[in-house]
């Protein structure tokens, strides 16, 4: 758009930032990239020679003498909704993000949260996606997203919406969220989403690459060794 345009992103946004300088980048690297934080996952036709090679390559890796990991900060839950508007005069559509915090991946509620994601917007036939994209054509595309993390996760709906339908889409999202909060989903609907989720699990183990990603979730999220059972 050019530097003078309202949509432009400043090229010097990090210049002079005390939080991003050379010494800080080095400090964070030394804190995070250590053998204590590392897990090596080998999947596929793993011959003994491959294991021996990896052990030789990383066997001499030692942690730095002084490392003080930064603890995960607790998130303060706020009461009541928060509205953020980024005004772009002349825009022909709205970009909506509607959501908030969700349980950590290690929480006992993690799979319940996955089912809420499936019910509301993970697929074209989920409640919100069907209502906004398929039934009403109020959104060009949209879905819910569940971004799991070691601390609090994030759960939100995002979509592109014709400008004139912005209010209607926000109302529909609010209505569907409120309905699911007040009324338990019918057993048949919930069972169908459970079955779909279970049927797609083998796809997550179909290749060696997929297996390494799946097993890596255990150290990434600090789960128990039996988490994948």
N, C-alpha and C positions, 0 to 999 in steps of 0.2 A: 504493500500500500504506500510505501514511502514514509520517511520519518515524521513528516508533518501530519499524516493522516490519523484520524481518531482510532483506527484499528491497529496502528503500528505498535510493535513491541520494542522498547528501548534497547539498543545494543549494549549500553553501558550500565545495565541494571545492577551488575555485581561489582562494578568498579568501586574501590574504596570500602567494600563491605568488611567489617572486622571479623565476620563469621566465616568468610571464605578466603583465607590467605594460605600461603604455602605451608606454614608451620601447622595450621589447623588441619589441612589435608593430610599431612604426615601423621599427626597425632591420631586422627580417626582411623587411618590405615593401620597403624601399629596396634590400635585397640581391637580392631575387628579381624584383621587377617593374621590369626595366630593358630598354632596347632591345636590349642584347646577348643577353638571354635570351629575347627575343620572336620568334616566327615567325607571320606572318599568312598564312593559307591561304585562297584564294578558289576556290570550285568551282561549277560550273554554267554558266549562260549569262552569262559574265563579259564585259561590254561595256567598252571602253576608258574610258568615263566613270566606271565603278565603280572601276577601278584608280586613276584620277586622283584620285578622291575620297578613297580610302584613303591615297594618298600625301600628299595635303594634310593630312589629319587627323593623321597620325602623323609627318610629315616633320620637325617641330620638336622631336620627343621626344629629350631628351638624358639621358645617364646622370648620376647624381649624381657630384660631384667625388671623393668618397671612398667606395669600396665594396670590401669585402674578403669575397668569397664564402666561405661555410663549406664546407670540403671534405667529401665523403662519407666517413664513418668506415668503416674496414675492420671487418668482422664477424669476431669470433673464433669459429671453429668448435669446438664442444664434442664430446668423445668420450663416447659412451654416451647412453642415453635420459634424458630429464628428465620427471618426472611432476608435474603441477600439479592439485590437487584443490580445488574450491570447494564446500564442504559446505553443502547446503541441506536441513536436516532436514524431512521431510514431503513432499518433492518426489516426484511420481509418474513422472518420467522423467529421463533424463540427457541432457545436451547434450555431445556429444563433438567435440573438435577434435584431429586426429592428423596431425602433419606436421612440416615443418622448412623449411630454406633450400633454394633452387634457384638455378641459374645466372642471371646477369643477362640481360636481353633482348638485349644486344649480344654475348653469348657464342656461340661456334660450336656450343655444345650446346643452344641455345634451341629449335630445332625437334625435337631428340631429346626434350627435356623436354615439348614439346607432345604428342608421340606417347605418352609415358608417361601424361600426363593423359588422353588419348583412350582408351588401353587400360584404365586403371584405373577412372575414375569420371566422365568428362565427360558420358556419355550413359546412358540407361536400360539399354542393352545392354552397357555396359562391365563389366569383370570384377567390381569391388567393388559397383557399384550393382546389378547383376543378382543377385549373391549375397545381399546384405543386404536389399535392398528388394523385389526380385521373387521370388527363390527362397525365402528363409527368412522373409520378412516380419519381420525383426528390427529394422527401422528404418522410421519413418514416411516419411522422405524423407532423402536423402543424396546427396552428390556430392563429387568432388574439385574443388579450386579452384587455379588457377595464376595468381597475381597478379604480373605482370611489372613489374620496376622497373629503374631505371638502375643501382642497386647490386644486391646479392643479391635475388632474387625470393623469393616464398613459395609453397610447394606443400603442400596439406593436405586432409584429408577432414573434413567436418563433417556431423553428423546429429543428429536427435532419436531417442532410443532408450527403449523401455520399461525401467523400472528393473531388472527381473529379467533382462534380456538384455544388460546393459551389458558384463559380462565376456566373453560369447560374441562380441559385436560387436568388442570390442577384439582378441580372439584372431584373428578372421577377417581384420581389417584387417592385423594383423601377419603373418599367414600369407600373404596375397596380396602384400604388399610384399616379403617374404622370397623368395617364389617367383619374382617378376619379377626380383629381384636376382641369383638363382642360375641361373635358366633363361631362355634367350633365348626370346621369344615365337615361336610357329610363323610361318613366312614368310607363309602364307595369311592369318593373323589380322592381322599387321602391315600387309600389303599392303591389306587391306580398310579398315583405319583410315586409312591414307595416302590411299586413293582417296576416302573420305568427306570427309576434311579438304580435299582439293583441290577437290572438287565444291562445297563450301560457300563457298569463297573469293569467287566472283562476287557472293554476297550482301553481302559487305563493301564492294562498290563500286556497289551498286545505286542509291543516292541521292546527291545532292550532299552531304548531311550526313555520310553514311558515308564519302565520299571525303575530306572534310576531316579526319575522325577518323583515317583510315588514313594519310594523308600526314603528319599531325601526329605520328605515332609516330616519325618520323625525327629531328626535333629533340628530342622529349621523351626518347628513349632514347639520343640521340647515335649514331645509326646512320649507315652510309654512304649516300650519295645513291642508290645502286643497291639498297638493302635490299629494296625491294618487287619487284625483278625475280625 
